[in-house]
Amino acid sequence: MRHFFGLLLGVVVAAALLVGGGWASQEAVRGAAQSIDPVKDGRVLLAIGVMALVGVLLGLILVGRVSPLATFIPSMALLAWTVVYVLDVSRAVSLAPTGPSIQQELVQAGRGMLTLLSTGVYGLIGVALFIPVLMPSRWAGRQRDDDQEEYEETLGY
């Protein structure tokens, strides 16, 4: 059951990294390019807050005692997209939601995704998310006190 919840958490983290991080990075780049004061523009301030929340979520699943699937799912999505970008740029760009028939906020997130992809940030985050998958202690469940009590009862204590 722990791994099922880890799978669901991994899908949520992947969506937060892709859509939330993409939108926030694009909005922050717009604010920096136009020299906008974040205090005066609520969208830039919101983008900084979204980046902070995505960072906190990323940190919690990296150090928390959750199923390694919570880090494996987003790491594979980010690393796979990075490999596709390295092999075929036009195919990787076509995977981002940047079409004219898509809502404007999602198009902005897609442009941010492409920025993060082309600068290698997704590759970096993908590798960082893959490291916990390699640790055997993350796959094993917690030891329960029931096993300890059962062992003591068999010894006659």
N, C-alpha and C positions, 0 to 999 in steps of 0.2 A: 504494500500500500504506500510505503514511503517513496518508492520509486515512481509510482503513478503520480503522486503529488509533485514530485520533482520534475516529471515530464511536463505537467501543466504549468509549473512555475517557470520552466525553461522556455515555453512558448510565450509567456507573458514578458519575460526578460528580453527575449529576442524582439518582440514587438516594441517594447520600450526603447531598446537600443536603436532599432532601425527607424521607427516613426518619430518617437520623441526626440532622440538624439539628432536625427536628421533635420527635423523642423527647428530645433533649438540652435543648431549650428548655423543653419542658413539665416535665421533671424539675427543671431549674434554677428555674423559676417556683415549683414546689411547695416546693422547699427554701427559697427566699426568703420565700414567704408564711408558712411555718411557722417561720422563723428557725432553720433547721437549720444546724449547723456542718458544713461539707463534710468536715472531717477525721473527724468522728464518724459520718457517714452515707456509706457507700461508694457508694450510687447517685448522690448529688449530686456526689461526686468523679468518678465515672465519666462523668457528664453533662458536667462541665467538660472532662474529657479528650477526650470525643467532639467537643465544640465546637472544641477546639484542633486535633484531627486534621482536621476538616472545613475549618477555616480554613487549615491548612497545605496541604491538597489544593487548595483554591480558589486560594491564592496561587501554588502551583506551576504550575497550568495557566494562570493569568493571565500570568505572566512567563516561563514556559518556552517553549522552541522546539518546540512541538507543533502539530499540525494545528489550524486554527481551528474545526474541527468539534467539538473537545473542549470548546470554550466555547460554540459555537453551539447545540448540542443542549440543554444545561441552561438557557441563556438563553431559548430559545424556550419551553421548558416553563414556566419561572417567569413570563415576561412574558405568555404566553397565559393562564395561570391568573389572573394579576393583572387582565388585561383582562376575563375572564369574571366575576371578582369585582366589578369596577366596573360592568359592565352588568347582571348578575343575581346577586345575593348568594346566593340560595337554590340556584341551580344550582352555583355555585362551592363552596358548603359541601357539597353532595351528592357532590362528587368526592373528598372526603377520606374515608379509611377509618375511620369512626366507628360502624359498625353493631354491634349486640349479638352477632352471630354471628362476629365477628372476634376474634382473639387480643388479650388485654388490652394487651400491649406495643405492638402495632400501632395499637390504638385511642388509646393515649397519644401515639404519634407523630402520628396524625391530628389530635388536638387541638392539638398543638404546631404542626403545619403550618397549621392555621386561625389560630392566634395570629400566626404569622409572616406569613401572608397578609393578615390584617386590619390589621396594623400597618404594612404597606408594605415590610417587610424583603425579601420575595421580589421585589418590583418593583425595589428598589434593587440587589439582587444580580444580577437579570436584566439590568439596564442595564450594570452593571460587567462582566458576562460577555460582553455583546454588543460592547463596544468593540474587543477584539482581532480580531473578525471583519472590521472595517472597514479593517484595516491590510493593504495589499497584500503586504508582506514576509512575513506569516504564511502566505499561500497559496503562495508560491514555495518550491521546495525549496532546499536548500543547494547552493552552488556546489562542484563537485568539483574536485580537483586534476588529474584526468584531462584536463579541458578546457584547463587551463593548460599542461600538458605537450604536448598535441596542438598547441596554438597555437605554442609555442616550436619544435616540430619542423618546422612548415611554414615558419618564418622562416629555417631553416638554422642554428640555434644548436646 
